[in-house]
Amino acid sequence: MPEIDADFAKQLGVADGDVAKMRVEVRANLEREVKKRLLAKVKEQVMDALLRVNPLEVPKALVAMESQQMAEAARRDMEQRGMGMKNIPVEASWFTEQATRRVKLGLLVAELVKAKDLHVKPEQVRAIVDEFAETFEDPKEVVRWYYSQPQRLAEAEALALENNVVEWVLANAKVSEVPIAFDALMGNAA
């Protein structure tokens, strides 16, 4: 294990080597990551519950379109990672199960948003953009980047919408909290 000293702090990005400052930054990063993972876990459980209590059939055409979009996104992602995808097929059928879930959730969320007036407010989007930006060296530049083109805000708006639905479900459902070990939450369980 390396010594926890000024050199170590500098290696972790603390320019002046202040070990106390490094500890504060490490703690803030860990707390941010724990919060993010807990929210993701709760969101997944809420969405699973929505699907369980609202069984529905979805049009095959919607699932086929979503599967195709997912396949194209996977192909683009692999190409951006430097993989030559010319002769490698990415079949839409590989994504059918995931696409079915996404279509069902999309329909359920849209109906909940409409029925319960869970629409996104600009300040919610701004809070999410600010949260994205806080991990960067120049957060103001990241915020400007998001707001420079409206389509960039789509991710933050979708997240805010999901958060509104999750909050509504949690407020209107019987919820029980279950402790989880740090390693299990972070995916380090043996």
C-alpha positions in Angstrom: 0.0 0.0 0.0 1.3 3.5 -0.8 2.0 6.0 1.9 -0.8 8.5 2.4 1.2 11.6 2.0 1.4 14.7 -0.2 2.8 12.8 -3.2 -0.1 10.3 -3.0 -2.6 13.2 -2.8 -1.0 14.9 -5.8 -1.4 11.6 -7.8 -5.1 11.7 -7.0 -5.4 15.2 -8.4 -5.0 17.4 -5.3 -2.6 19.9 -6.8 -1.1 21.2 -3.5 -0.8 17.7 -2.0 -3.0 18.5 1.0 -3.9 15.1 2.5 -6.9 16.5 4.4 -8.3 18.0 1.2 -7.7 14.6 -0.5 -9.7 12.8 2.2 -12.6 15.3 1.9 -12.6 14.7 -1.9 -12.4 10.9 -1.6 -15.3 10.9 1.0 -17.4 13.2 -1.2 -16.8 10.9 -4.3 -17.7 7.8 -2.2 -20.9 9.4 -0.8 -21.9 10.5 -4.3 -21.3 7.0 -5.7 -23.2 5.4 -2.9 -26.2 7.8 -3.3 -26.2 7.1 -7.1 -26.1 3.3 -6.6 -28.8 3.4 -4.0 -31.1 5.5 -6.2 -30.5 3.2 -9.1 -31.3 0.2 -7.0 -34.5 1.8 -5.7 -35.5 2.9 -9.2 -35.0 -0.6 -10.5 -37.2 -2.1 -7.7 -39.9 0.5 -8.4 -39.9 -0.2 -12.1 -40.0 -3.9 -11.4 -43.0 -3.4 -9.1 -44.8 -1.2 -11.7 -44.4 -4.0 -14.2 -45.6 -6.7 -11.7 -48.8 -4.8 -10.7 -49.6 -3.6 -14.3 -49.2 -6.5 -16.6 -49.8 -5.5 -20.2 -49.4 -6.6 -23.7 -47.5 -4.3 -26.0 -47.7 -4.1 -29.8 -45.0 -6.2 -31.5 -44.2 -3.3 -33.8 -43.2 -1.1 -30.9 -41.0 -3.8 -29.5 -39.4 -4.4 -33.0 -38.7 -0.7 -33.4 -37.1 -0.5 -29.9 -35.1 -3.6 -30.5 -33.8 -2.2 -33.8 -32.9 1.1 -32.1 -31.1 -0.8 -29.3 -29.1 -2.8 -31.9 -28.1 0.3 -33.8 -27.0 2.0 -30.5 -25.0 -1.1 -29.6 -23.3 -1.1 -33.0 -22.5 2.6 -32.7 -21.1 2.1 -29.2 -18.8 -0.7 -30.4 -17.7 1.3 -33.4 -16.9 4.3 -31.1 -14.8 1.9 -29.0 -12.7 1.1 -32.0 -14.3 -2.2 -33.0 -14.6 -2.9 -36.7 -18.3 -3.7 -37.0 -18.6 -4.0 -40.8 -18.7 -7.8 -40.9 -20.1 -8.4 -37.4 -23.9 -8.6 -37.2 -25.8 -7.0 -34.3 -29.2 -8.6 -34.4 -32.3 -6.7 -33.2 -33.6 -10.0 -31.9 -30.9 -10.0 -29.2 -32.6 -7.1 -27.6 -36.2 -8.3 -27.7 -36.6 -9.0 -23.9 -35.0 -5.7 -22.9 -36.9 -3.8 -25.6 -40.2 -5.3 -24.4 -39.4 -4.1 -20.8 -38.5 -0.7 -22.1 -41.7 -0.3 -24.1 -43.9 -1.5 -21.2 -42.2 0.9 -18.8 -42.4 3.7 -21.3 -46.1 3.3 -21.7 -46.6 2.9 -17.9 -44.5 5.9 -17.0 -46.2 8.1 -19.7 -49.6 7.1 -18.3 -48.5 7.8 -14.7 -47.0 11.2 -15.7 -50.2 12.2 -17.4 -52.6 10.8 -14.8 -50.7 12.1 -11.7 -49.3 15.3 -13.3 -45.7 14.3 -12.7 -44.3 16.5 -15.4 -40.7 17.7 -15.2 -40.0 21.2 -14.0 -37.0 23.2 -15.3 -35.4 23.4 -11.8 -35.4 19.6 -11.6 -33.5 19.4 -14.9 -31.1 22.1 -13.7 -30.4 20.2 -10.5 -29.6 17.0 -12.4 -27.4 18.9 -14.9 -25.6 20.5 -11.9 -25.1 17.1 -10.3 -23.6 15.7 -13.6 -21.3 18.7 -13.8 -20.0 18.7 -10.2 -17.6 15.9 -10.9 -15.8 17.8 -13.6 -13.0 20.3 -13.3 -15.0 23.2 -14.7 -18.7 22.5 -13.8 -19.9 25.8 -15.4 -18.5 24.7 -18.8 -20.4 21.4 -18.5 -23.6 23.1 -17.6 -23.2 25.4 -20.6 -22.5 22.4 -22.8 -25.8 20.7 -21.7 -27.8 23.9 -22.3 -26.2 24.8 -25.6 -28.5 22.5 -27.5 -31.9 21.4 -26.2 -31.5 17.8 -27.3 -28.6 17.4 -24.9 -31.0 18.0 -22.0 -33.1 14.9 -23.0 -31.0 12.7 -20.7 -31.5 15.0 -17.7 -35.2 15.4 -18.5 -35.7 11.7 -18.8 -33.9 11.1 -15.5 -36.0 13.8 -13.8 -39.2 12.2 -15.2 -38.2 8.8 -13.8 -37.3 10.4 -10.5 -40.8 12.0 -10.3 -42.4 8.6 -11.0 -40.2 6.8 -8.4 -41.0 9.5 -5.8 -44.7 9.1 -6.5 -44.6 5.4 -6.3 -42.6 5.4 -3.1 -45.1 7.9 -1.6 -48.1 5.8 -2.6 -46.8 2.2 -2.0 -46.0 0.1 1.0 -42.3 0.4 1.3 -39.9 -1.4 3.6 -36.2 -0.5 3.9 -33.7 -3.3 3.9 -30.0 -2.6 4.8 -27.4 -3.5 2.3 -23.7 -4.0 2.8 -21.4 -1.5 1.1 -19.6 -4.3 -0.8 -22.9 -5.7 -2.1 -24.1 -2.3 -3.1 -20.9 -1.5 -5.0 -20.9 -4.9 -6.7 -17.8 -6.2 -4.7 -19.6 -9.2 -3.0 -17.7 -12.4 -3.3 
